[in-house]
């Protein structure tokens, strides 16, 4: 499965706003909602609600992408985001506010890096792990290849 690389970046923009709200308010329901989004996207990036908004409202107004990226690195990145968000939820529920804030902040920083600099830390980690294990994956491919 190949994805328009702009879609995960759009999702990261929405995630940045959601996680900033969670960091400011400490609201567990906000973290739970984001965890659900991460869980859906970890299974299939097209299942996430941010992906639905992208496909229905944003993508039709843009030119087709010039390159596509494999879904596996994006799924891995969503799984990493889920882990950090679950750590934040556990921290909030157990009263461990410093670890909760650190986990939320780490997830927020990763999402922001994707939006601001097109740097997906989870994707890069996935690609590095594949290279280390001798099973490299191409990060992006031109459309029509």
N, C-alpha and C positions, 0 to 999 in steps of 0.2 A: 504494500500500500504506500503510495506517494502522496505527499501533502503540499499544498501551497504554503511556502514558508512564512508568508504574511499572516496566516491564520493563527499559528501558535504565538506570534508576536502580538497580535491583537488580544488574544486570550491573556497574555502576560500583562498587557496594559490594564485590562479589567481586574486581573488578579492583584496588581499593584494597588489599585484603589481599594479593593476589598481588604487586603492585608493591612494597608495603612489605617483603614477604619478599625480593624480589629486591634491593631497595636495601640491606637489612641484610646479606644473605648474599653478594651479588655473584654469585649462581649464574646462569650463562648458560642452563642448561636451563629454569629458571623463566621467564627472559625469552623464550626460544624458544617455550615453551608459550603465554605470553601473546600473543606475536606471532601465533601460529597462530589464537588466539581472535579477535584484532583482524582478521586477514585474512578469516576466515569471516564475521564480522559486517559487514565493509566490503562484502562481496558482497551479503549479505542478513542483516539483524539477526536473523532467525528461525533462521538456521543455526548460530549460536554455541552452544556448550555451556551457557553461563550462561542463555541464552534457553530452552534445553530444560529446565533445572532450574526456571526461572521457570514455564513452561507446565505442567509435570507436578506440581511440588510446592508452589508458592506460589500461583499465580493461582487454582486451584480453591477455595482457602480464603478468597478475598476477594470482595467485591462487584464487579460489573462496573465498568469505569472510566466516569467521567462525561464524559471527553473523550479524544480520540485525537490522535496527532501523526503527521505524515508521516515515512516512513522515510528519505528522502533526507538530512536533516540528521544523523540518527543514523549513517547509512553514512559520511558525510563525517567525523564525529567519530571513528569507528572507524578510518578511514584515517589521520587525524592521529595517533591513538594508535599505530597500526602504524609510522608513520614514526619517531616518537620511540623506540619500542621497538627498532626496527632500528638506529637510531643508538646506542642503549645497548649492543646486542649487538656491533656493530662496535667500539665503544670498549672493551668488555671483552676482546674477542678480540685487539685490537691493543695492549693495555696502556695505552690512554688512559683511565685511571680517572676523571679529573675530568670529561671530556665524557660518559663513560658514566653517572656518578652524576648529572650535571646533566640528561641526557635522561630517565633513570629518574625522577628527582625531579619533573621537569616533567610527565611523564605521570601520576605519582602525585598531584600537586597538582590536576591537571585532574579526575581521577577522584574525588578527595575533595570538590572543589567541587560536583560533581554530586550526590554522596551527601548532603553536609551542607546544601547551600543550593539544591538543584534548579537549579543553574547549569551547563549543559553548554556549555563554552567552544567546542568544535568545532561544536556545533549553532548557537550564536550567531554564530560566524564564517561558517558557511554561509549563514545567513539574512541577515547583513550583506552578504555578497558578492552574493547574489541581489538585494537592494535596490539596491546600487550599480550593478549591470548592468541595472537596470530590469525585472527579472523576479521581483518579490517573491513569497514563499510564506507562507501562513498557518502560524504556529507550532503551534497546536493548534485543534482543532475539536470542538464538543460532539458527543457520541454521538447518532446519528440524523440528523445534518445532511447 
